[in-house]
Every structure is written in C-alpha cells, then in structure tokens.
Amino acid sequence: MLSTMKNSLTKKTFSIAKIFDDIAEKYDQINTILSFGLDKRWRKKMTQFLPLGKELKVLDIACGSCAQIMALAGKRPDYLFTGVDISEKLLQLGRERLAKTSYNIEQIIKASALQLPFDKETFSIITLSFGIRNMEDVDKALSEAARVLKKNGKIFILEFSLPEGKILRKISLFYLRRILPKIGNLISKHSYAYTYLNETIEDFPYGKSFEKLMEKGGFIKTAFYPMTFGMVTLYVGEKADA
C-alpha cells in the first residue's frame, strides 16, 4: 500500500518532504532555539487533555523525529503509539531516539497524512503537532484522520497561530518575517526552509477559522486553547458518532 501511496503523492508533497530531509539533523535544535525552549512546554501541555486508559492506540501524524510521542509517552506509558511522516530522515532520527526507551511503540513508518495506510476506526487518539499547516490539502488530512479514528475518538492538533492583540501581533509578525528565517536558514544552512515555514504560519487559518475546518472534516465538540499569548494554539475535537 505504501508504494501505491507514494505514486499518488504530488510534486509539492515531495518538495516539502525534501525540505524536512535537508534540515533533519538540526530540526529539533532549531525549533528549541527559535521558540526559546517553549516548544517542549507546548508539547507537554497536550498531555493534560489526553484521556486515561490502558493500551489506547495513538496515531501521531507528521511525527517527524517523534518529539511529540516522546512528550506523551512519558506521561501515558500504557498508550500504544504509531507515528507517520513523509520525511524518512526525520523518521530515522525518531526511531533511534525511541529505541533508547521502553515506550510502547507499534510502528514508525513513512506515510502521507493525505493517504493513511490504516483501516478505518483503528485508533482511539490522534495527535498532530506543527504539521497540519504544511499539508497540501488540509481538508483531506482532516477527513483521513477522522476515517482512521474510532467513533468518539479524540483528536489533538497543536499548531502555530498569531496573537489577536495588535501590538503582540506586530511583534510576532516582525519576528516571523525578519528574525526567524535568518536564524533558521543560517543554522540549518538551507537557503529557503525557514522562509517557507514562516510563510505557512502567516497564511494558515487559526482559532475559529480552523475550528470550522475541523467540524467540516467530521469532528464535533471542538474547542481551541491559545498558548503563549496566542503564538500557538491547541485544538481538540471528537469524531462524530454518525
């Protein structure tokens, strides 16, 4: 099925995968520097919303180097984790990291969020951190997540956003446009990667606008929780029973 999936992906999807392959070695380090270390706090914050339960199957979409799985597994050791991403180099880093732990990992595989290689209603929980904005078809990604999620299953999406206040918004945009790309591109030695990532943050819908996309994708009881003055937002939802 993975070979079929690969043939169906678009040129844009592969170009995004190449960007992440190119910056894989320093990706986590750069994220920590550019977020002033807050990225780890944001990921851990998600655990406060996760349901309790033994051997609940979790799918982490756009898992990258498995930073989100690491943040969750320490708090929910009874969960069974699967991760997917389109960057093989990030996945390899994640596998190496997880191999040093005793966490319950089912599989870490290369796959697109737009064509998940799983049967419907396979997972009880889906997590997706800092990846939805990079996807070519957000509606398709959300509907695929709903397809593989069990009825009444939970989804948790962590993503960058922009502050609502005018002053904080101006400061955030200045940082995104002038500082983040220069530092990111310099450290990663990639001429375009962090310019692209900055653009995805500015252009991506957030708050109620993204909540509407989740509802369109098949989720109910949606809510969103801004963090750090609205720089990041956690979205939660539940798969509709129907």
Residue pairs with C-beta under 8 A, 6 or more apart in sequence:
1 117
2 109
2 110
2 111
2 117
5 111
5 112
5 115
5 117
8 115
9 86
9 112
9 114
9 115
10 136
12 136
13 86
13 112
13 114
13 136
16 86
16 134
16 136
17 86
17 87
17 88
19 190
19 192
19 193
19 196
20 27
20 64
20 85
20 86
20 87
20 89
20 90
21 87
21 88
21 89
21 90
22 188
22 190
22 193
23 30
23 188
23 190
23 193
24 65
24 87
24 89
24 90
24 92
24 93
25 89
25 93
26 187
26 188
27 64
27 65
27 90
27 188
28 65
28 67
28 93
29 187
30 183
30 184
30 187
30 188
30 194
31 39
31 67
32 39
32 40
33 183
33 187
34 180
34 183
34 184
34 194
35 42
38 228
38 232
39 67
40 67
40 71
42 129
42 158
42 227
42 228
42 232
42 234
43 67
43 68
43 71
43 72
43 129
43 158
44 71
44 75
45 227
45 234
46 68
46 71
46 72
46 127
46 129
46 156
46 158
46 234
47 71
47 72
47 75
47 76
49 156
49 234
49 236
50 72
50 75
50 76
50 125
50 154
50 156
51 124
51 125
51 154
53 78
53 124
54 78
55 78
55 79
55 80
55 104
56 76
56 78
56 79
56 80
56 124
56 125
57 79
57 80
57 82
57 106
57 122
57 123
57 124
57 125
58 72
58 76
58 79
58 80
58 81
58 82
58 123
58 124
58 125
58 126
58 127
59 82
59 83
59 84
59 116
59 118
59 122
59 123
59 125
59 126
59 127
59 145
59 148
59 149
60 66
60 68
60 69
60 72
60 81
60 82
60 83
60 84
60 126
60 127
60 128
60 129
61 84
61 85
61 113
61 116
61 126
61 127
61 128
61 131
61 141
61 145
62 84
62 85
62 86
62 113
62 128
62 129
62 130
62 131
62 132
62 134
62 135
63 69
63 83
63 84
63 85
63 91
63 94
63 108
64 85
64 87
64 90
64 91
64 94
64 131
65 90
65 91
65 93
65 94
65 97
66 83
66 93
66 94
66 95
66 97
66 98
66 108
67 94
67 129
68 127
68 129
68 158
69 81
69 83
69 94
69 98
69 103
69 105
70 97
70 98
70 101
70 103
72 79
72 81
72 127
73 79
73 81
73 101
73 103
73 104
74 103
77 103
77 104
78 104
79 104
79 125
80 104
80 105
80 106
81 103
81 104
81 105
81 106
82 105
82 106
82 107
82 108
82 109
82 118
82 123
83 91
83 94
83 105
83 107
83 108
83 109
84 108
84 109
84 110
84 111
84 112
84 113
84 116
84 117
85 91
85 94
85 110
85 111
85 131
86 110
86 111
86 112
86 113
87 110
88 110
91 108
91 109
91 110
94 108
95 108
98 105
98 108
109 117
111 117
113 128
113 131
113 135
113 141
113 144
113 145
114 135
114 136
114 137
114 140
114 141
114 144
115 144
116 144
116 145
116 147
116 148
118 148
119 148
120 147
120 148
121 148
121 149
121 150
121 151
121 153
122 148
122 149
122 150
123 148
123 149
123 150
123 153
124 149
124 150
124 153
124 154
125 149
125 153
125 154
125 155
125 156
126 145
126 148
126 149
126 153
126 154
126 155
126 156
127 155
127 156
127 157
127 158
128 145
128 155
128 156
128 157
128 158
129 157
129 158
129 159
130 158
130 159
130 160
132 138
132 141
132 142
132 157
132 159
132 204
133 159
133 160
133 200
133 201
133 203
133 204
134 197
134 200
135 141
138 213
139 213
139 216
139 217
142 213
142 214
142 216
142 217
142 218
142 219
143 217
143 218
145 155
145 217
146 155
146 217
146 218
146 219
146 239
146 240
149 155
149 239
150 239
151 239
151 240
151 241
152 238
152 239
152 241
153 238
153 239
154 236
154 237
154 238
154 239
155 214
155 219
155 235
155 236
155 237
155 238
155 239
156 234
156 235
156 236
157 210
157 214
157 234
157 235
157 236
157 237
158 232
158 233
158 234
158 235
159 204
159 206
159 210
159 232
159 233
159 235
160 201
160 204
160 206
160 231
160 232
160 233
161 201
161 204
161 206
161 207
161 226
161 230
161 231
161 232
161 233
162 169
162 172
162 173
162 201
162 202
162 206
162 230
162 231
163 169
163 172
163 229
163 230
163 231
164 207
164 230
165 229
165 230
168 229
168 230
172 231
173 202
176 198
176 201
176 202
177 198
177 202
180 194
180 197
180 198
181 194
181 195
181 198
183 194
184 193
184 194
184 197
185 191
185 192
185 193
185 194
185 195
188 194
204 210
205 213
206 233
207 224
207 226
207 233
208 224
210 224
210 233
210 235
211 222
211 223
211 224
211 235
214 222
214 235
214 237
215 222
215 237
218 239
218 240
219 237
219 238
219 239
219 240
220 237
220 238
220 239
220 240
221 236
221 237
221 238
222 235
222 236
222 237
222 238
223 235
223 236
223 237
224 233
224 234
224 235
224 236
225 233
225 234
225 235
225 236
226 232
226 233
227 233
227 234
